[in-house]
Amino acid sequence: MTSFDDILEEVGKFGRCQKRVFALFCLVSMPWAGVYVGIVFQGFTPDHWCRDGVAEQWRLQCHRSPSDTRRLTALLVNASGEVQRSSCEQYDVDWNATLTCDTQEVDLSGMPTKPCSNGWEYDYEGRRSFVTEFDLVCSDAWLMDMFQAMLNIGFLLGSIAIGYLADRFGRKLSFVMSNVFNGVAGILVALSPNYVSMLIFRVLFGFGVKGGWMAGYVLITEIVGVESRRTVGVIYQMFFSVGLLVLPLLAYFITDWRWLQVVITMPYFLFIIYYWFIPESPRWLLSQNRKPEAMTITEAMAKENNRTVPKNLETLADDNADESSSASLMDLIRTPKMRKHTFILSYNWFTSAVVYQGLIMRLGIMGGNVYIGFLISALFEFPAAFLILFTIERLGRRLPFAAANVVAGAACFITAMLHDGWLKTAVACIGRLGITITFEMVVFVNTELYPTFVRNLGVSVCSTLCDVGGILAPFLLYRLAVIWLELPLIIFGCLAFLAGGLVLMLPETRGVPLPDTIDDIEHPNKKKQDAMETQQQLSSKLLPNSTISTNQEPASV
């Protein structure tokens, strides 16, 4: 019987058909950037202070500036030796008896104080975020963290559910239906009338986004040859970085978080039409014993690639077809090597999410121009793709994967110890580069270490730890930064160092065909030995005939 990898040799490993499908899927990665880290702009927290109705009326009637009311109402505090105005406390004063249009200064020493009781005023700087709309500051600041946490809860639920559906009903159908879900849920987030409904719709939005992205990744990986897997895997994710470059430009011109949400969502409606432009994965069809459909798609691929239909197409089969019907979560942990792979990959997904999201969201609390800072740090992600492409075929997957984790961890430690300045920024960008490499590598290494019938499920289950990390990341960053601004970096560094050590325990997958069965994982050399024995048997049968032919040729002459 002929495997799909054998057929690709004749159909084309990365021909016109695969390139077209790959280009379409690359576009899917771009809006995901806005979904994943849009909180930097949608959840922007400007300077704020307690609102006082009387003081506000005084400001309007006497044509005073917002800074004048803040100077009068906001409590003076001492922060790191500098006198600042509190964002969460105000002087408890009867301003009706105190303020006139001629008032310049008021002696507030010894005045009683109280927490903000009538909401807050914001220095909007031309931008409206859900933080300012729902007053998620001071004692309610942790509710802002929930915006990102709920997205990752949606990722967690969706990656498992859609991962299962992709292995049960196909990669193509799952991808298209997830985008229908994404479009509707994303618009509902933008229309949320209150904070609670926004969180509910945010979970639904996350439910479809990641599962659809993973289904697309697995599909494109399964229709290209082994030599092209590294390229499509890295470039597919590199378009996420392209989305990161576009995001601050959109946020700069779209200053209302609701409209920014609409713009981020609209591409998902466009992706629905992919149903008519992308094929189902022939590998998956074979694993489901749907050989005629797999043959039809393979013939169409050969035609689009200007190749002849392989003569041995009728013998196309999948050794794992019988196992596919009984595939389950237990397949990921039942055998020793599968269990080890699942644990190590899951932890690396977790670490990548915590450190990557943490470093990006940290830009929002560091001060300065958030647009320029976001853009510059995003530019540092592009060398990651080229470094991966340059090293993984020379050094393999394992060594660059481990080294990137170590570099990211070391950069976090060093950044925490440096004073503010260009050197601190440069080292932080190196850390961003390192964790970007690990995030991009864990995806395609994950696909290379699971057999076809549980590949989508395996990637989805392992990546659920990415979602757990995403849930914890905002709380680790924002709450620990209150204690010490650099404390989150110390935590990130420890996580990354451990991840690098664990990666060295994984097998090397450079040049290794995608496994079809669990037996290929547990006994990777058995398939090669069987192939060599079959070839030797065929050679021994053909050898006598070739010898006779050689001996008879001189006689005929």
N, C-alpha and C positions, 0 to 999 in steps of 0.2 A: 504494500500500500504506500501511497505517496502523501507526505505531509504538506501542509500549506507553505512551510519554509522552502520546500523543494519546488513547489509550483511558482513561488515568487521569483526564483532564479530565471524562469522563462517569461513570466508575466511582466516582470520589472520590479525591482526592490524599492525604488523611489522614483517612479516615472511620473508622467504628466498627471495621471489620476491622483496619485498620492500627494503630489505637490499642490494640486487644486484643493483637495480636502484639507490638507494641512494649513494652507493659507486661510481658509474659512475659519478653522478652529482657532488660529492665532488671534483673531479678532475677539474671541470670547474672553481672552485673558485681560483685555484692556479695561472693560467696565468693572471687572472684579476688584481692581485696585481701588476704585472709588467706594465700593461696598466695604472692603476690608479695612481701610484706614481713613475713610472719609470723616471719621469722628474728629480728626485733627481740625477740620474746618467746620463741620456741622455742629460739633460740641465745643466750639471755641468759647472760652470764659474770659470776657473782658474785665477791666477794672470795674469794681462795683462798690456801693456803699448803701447804708440804710436809707430808705425813703421816709420822709416826713412830710405829710400833707401840707402843714402850715408853712414849713420852710420852702417847699416846692412852689406854693402859691406866692410867697414872698419873692422868690426868684423870678417868676413870670411877671409879676406886677412891677417890680423894680428893675427889670431888665438886667438881672445878674446872670452870671455863668454857672453851669453845674458845679464847677470847682468851688464856687463860693458857698453853696449849700453843703458840700462835702466838708469844707473847712470848718463849718459851724456845727454840723450834726455828728460827723464821724469821730469816734473816740481816738485819741492819740495813743499810739503804742510804740514800744521800743523793740525794734527787730534788728538783731545783729549790730547794735550800736547806733542804728539810724532811726530817727523819729519818723514814723509813718502813720497813716490814717487806717483805722480798722475797717474791714469789709463787713464785719458781722456784729459790731456793737455800736451804739449811739448814746449820746448824752440824753438823759431823761429831763428835758427842760420844756416849760410852757413857752413856746416861741411866740404865741400871740401877744404875750406881755413883754417880749424882749426885742423883737425885730421891727425895724422901721426901714424905710428906703434910705435913711441916712446912716444906718448901721454899718460900721466897717469892721470892728473887732468886738468880741464878747469874751469876758473873763470866764473861762469854763473850769478853772482849777477847783477841784473838790466837788464838782457837780456829780450827782448820782448817774449811773449808767444802766443800760438795759440792752438785751439782744434786739435785733431788728424785729419789729412787730408789724410793720406795714409794707413789707416787701422791700425791693431794692431799686436803686437807679443804676444804670449802666453807662459806661463810656463806650458806646457802640462801635465807634470808629467805622461807621458805615456798614457794619455786618450784624445780622440777626441770626442767632443760633438757637437750638432747642434749649440750651442752658438759660439764655436770657428770657425765652418765651415761657418756660415752666419754672423759673427761679430755682435752678438746681445748684445752689451755692450754700456756703457755710454749713450748717448742720445737715443739709440735704445734698451736699456735694457728692456723696457716695452714690447717689442715684444716677449721676452722670456716668459713672463706671458701668452701671447696669445696661446702658445703651449698647456698649461693646460686648458685654458679657452675654446679653440676650441674643445678639447676632451669632456668637459662637455656640450657644446652646442650639440654635437653629442649624448651624453647620453640623453639630454633633448628631442630631436626630436625622437630618437630611442625608448625610454621608452614609449612614448605616442603611436607611430605608431605600434611598435611590441606588446605593451600591448593590443591595439585594435585588432590586427590581431590574437593574442593568444586567445582572447575571441570570435573572429569571425570564425577562421579557425582551432583552436586547439593549445594546448600547444606544442605538439610534433613537428608538422610541422613548427611552428614559431621558435622553438629552433634550429632545424636543418638548416633551411634557414638562420637564423642569423649567424650561424657559417660559412656558405659558404661566406657570406658577410664579416665576420670578417677576414677570411684568405686572401681574395683578397685585402681588404682595408689595412690590416696590412703590406703586402708586398709592396704595393704602397707607403706607408709612408717611408719604408726603401729605396725605389728607387727614392725618390723625388729629382728632379734636382735643385730645388730652394726653397726658404723659403715659397713663396705663395702656391705652389703646395703641400708642406708638410702640411700646415695648412688645405687645402681642404681635403686631404686624411685623416688627423687626425680627422676631423669631421665625415667622412664616417666610420672610424674605431670605433669611439665612438658610432655611430648610432646603430651598431649591437651588440656590446659587452654587454652593460647593459641590453638591452631588452631580449637578449637570456639568460642571467644569471637569470633575474627575471622570465622568463617563466619556466626555470628549477626548480627554487625555488617553484613556485606555484604548479607545477606538482607533485613534491615529497611530498609537504604538503597535497595535496588532495588525495593521495593514502594510507596514513597511518592513524592509529587511533588517537583519540584526545590525548591519553596518550603519544604518541610518537612525537607529533608535536614539542614540546619544544626541544627534543633531536636532531631531524633532522635539525630544524631551526638553532640551535646554532652551531652544528658541521659543517653544510654546510658552514657557514660563517667562522668557525675557520680555514678551509682550505685556506681561504684568508690570514690568518696570517702565515700559512705554506709557502705560496707563498712569503710573505715578508721576510722570513728567506732565501729562495732560491735566491731571487733577488740580494742582495749584493754579494753573492758568484758568480753568473753569471757575474755581472758587474765588479767584480774584475779581472776576467780572460778574459772577452770580452770587450776590451777597446775602441772599435769603436761603436758609437751610432747606426749606421745602422745595424751592425751585431747583436747587442743586440736587436734591433727591430725585426729582423728576428726570433731570438730564442724565443722571447715573443709571436710571431704570430703563429709559427708552430703548437702548440697544437690545435688550432682552426680547422685546417684541419683534425686532428684526431677525433675531436668531431662529425664530419659529419657522421661517421659510426654508431653513436648512433641510427640512424634511424632504424636500424635492431635489436637493443637491448633494447629499452625502449618502454613502452606502452603509448597509449594516456590516458588521465585522464578520468576514467569512470564517475566522477562527471560532467565533462564538457560535455561529450557525452549525459548524461541524461538531462542536461540543454538545449541541442539542439534537444531534442526529438529523439535521435538516440539510442534507447533502445537496439536493437539487437546487435550493436557493443559493447555497454557497457556490455551486458551480456557475450559476447564472451571473452572480456578482463578479466572480473571478474572470469569466469570459468578457464582461463589460470592462473590467479593469484592463485586460489585455488589449482590447480594441482601442480604448482611450490612450493607452501607452504605445500604440502602433506596434504591438507585438502579435505574433500568431498565437492562437489558442493552443495550449500545451496538449500533446497527444495523450499524455498519461493523466489527463484531467479526470477521466472516469474512475481512476484508482484513488482519487483524493479521499482521505479519511482522517479521522482524529482518534488517536489511541485512547483518549480520555472520555469519549462520548458516553460510555456506560456509567462513569463516575459522576457526570454532571448532574444527573437527576437527584443524587443524594448529597450534593455539596451543602455544607453547613459551616457555621462558625467553629465547630469542633475540629474541622480540617486544618484550621490555623494553629492549633495547639496540641493536636493528638500525637504527633511524632516529635522526636527530640529536636531535629534541625528546624522544622517548621515553628516549633515553640520558641526556640532561641531567636530566630529571625523576627518573629512577631514581637517579642519583648524589646529587642534592640531597636527595631524600626519605630515601634510605638514611642519609645522614650525619645528618639531623635526628632520625631514629629512634635512631641511636647516641647522639647527644648527650643526647636526652631521657631515655634509659634510664640513662646514667651519672650525670647530674646528679640526676635524680629519686630513683633508688635510693640514691645517695650521701648526699643530704640527709636521707632518712628513716633510713637505717641509722646515720647520724652521731648520731642521738638516743640510740642505745644506748651510746655511748662518752663522752657529755658529762656523765654523772653526773646527780644529782637524781632526781626521781620520773619514771620513764620512762613511766608510764601517763598522767599529767597532761600531760607534754611531748608525747607522741604525739597525744593528743586535741586539744590546742590547735593544734598544727601542722596536723592534719587539717581542723580548722574553717576554716583559711585557704584550703583548696582550693575551698570552695563559691563565694566571689566569682568564681573563675575562670570557672565556667559562665555566670554572669550577665554578666560582662564580654565574653565571647565572643558571646553572644546579642545583646548591645547594640551591639557594634561591627561584626560581620562583614557585616551587611546595610547598614550606613552607610558603612563604610570599606573593605569587601571583606575577603578572606581574607589577602592578602599582607602588608599593613602591620601589622595586629595580631599576626600570626604572627612577623614579624621583630622587632617591638618587644618582644614577650614574651621572646624569646631574649636581647635586649640587657639588659632589666631583670633577668633571672635572672643573667646574667653579671656585671653591675655589683654586684648584691647579694652575690654570692659574694666578689668582691674586697673590698668594704667590710666584710663580716662578718669576713673574715680579719684585717683591720687593727684591729678594735675590741677593746677589753677586755671581759671578761665583764660582763654587765649587761642591763638591759631593752632598751637601744638595740640591742645586738648580737642579742638574740632577735628584736626587731621587724624588723630588716633581713633576718635569716635567713628569717623568715616571708614577707617580700616576695619573696625569691628562690624560695621554695617555691611561692608563688602564680604567679610568672612561668613557672617550668618546668612547672607543672601546665597552664597555658594552652597551652604549646607541645606538650605530650604529647597534649592533647585535640584540638588543631587538626591535628596531623600525620596523625591517623587519617582524618578526613573529607576533608582536602585530598588525601590519597593516593587515596581512592576516587573523587574527582572528576577526577583527572588520568589515569585509565586507562580504556580501552574495556571494554565489558561482557564480552567473551569472555576477557579476561585480568585482569579487575578483582580477583577474589579471589586469583589467583596473584600479581598485581602488589603488592597490599597485603602478602601473606604474604612475598614475597621481600624487599621493602624493609624490612619489620619484622624480618627476620633480623639486621640490623645493630643493632636494639634488643636482641636477644638476645646479640650479641657484646658490646655495651656492658654488659649485665647480668652477663656472665661476668667482665668486667674490673672492674666497679664495686667489689665487696667487696675485691679485692686493692688497688685504688687507694686506697680509703678506709682500710682497717685497716693496711696495710703502710706507706703514706706517713705516716699519722698517728703512727706510731712515731718517725719522723724529726722531724716538726713537726706538731702537731695541726691546724694550719690549712692545711698544704700541699695537701691534696686540694681545698680550696676554690679555690685559685689555678688548679689544673688545670681544675676545673669551669667557672670563669669564662672561660678562654681558649676552651674548646670551645663555650660558648654564644654568645660574640661572633662566632665564625666562622660558626656556624649561622645567626645572624640576617642576616649579609651574604649568604649563599647563597640564603636564602629570597626576597630581592628579585629574583632571576633567574627565579623561577617566574612563569607567567602567572596573571592574575586569573581566578577561577572563579565569582565572584558572579553568580547569575542565569543561568549557562550550563548548558544541558541536559547530562545525562550523555553522554559520547561513546560511540558505538557501534562505531566502527572506528578503526584507527590513522590513517587518513586524516583523521579528525576532529581528531586531535591535531596532526598535521603541518600541516594546512591548515584551521584552525578557522573561517575565514570562508567557505570554499567551500560548506559545507552551508547557511549562511544565504543566500548568493547564489543557490544552486540553488532554494531555497524561494521566494525573491523572484521569480526568473524564472518559476517555475511559476505563481505567483499572478498575475503580470502577463499571462501567456499566457491564463489562465482569464478574467481581466478583459476582455481584448481580444476574446475570443470572445463574452462575454456582453454587451458594450457595444452592438453594433448592435441586438440584440433589445430591449434596454431603451429605446433611442432610438425605435424604431418604436412601441413601446407608449406612449411619452410623446406622440408625435405623433398617434396615433390617438384618444387619449382625448377631446380636445375635439370631434372630429368626431362621436363617438357621442353626446355630450351635445347 
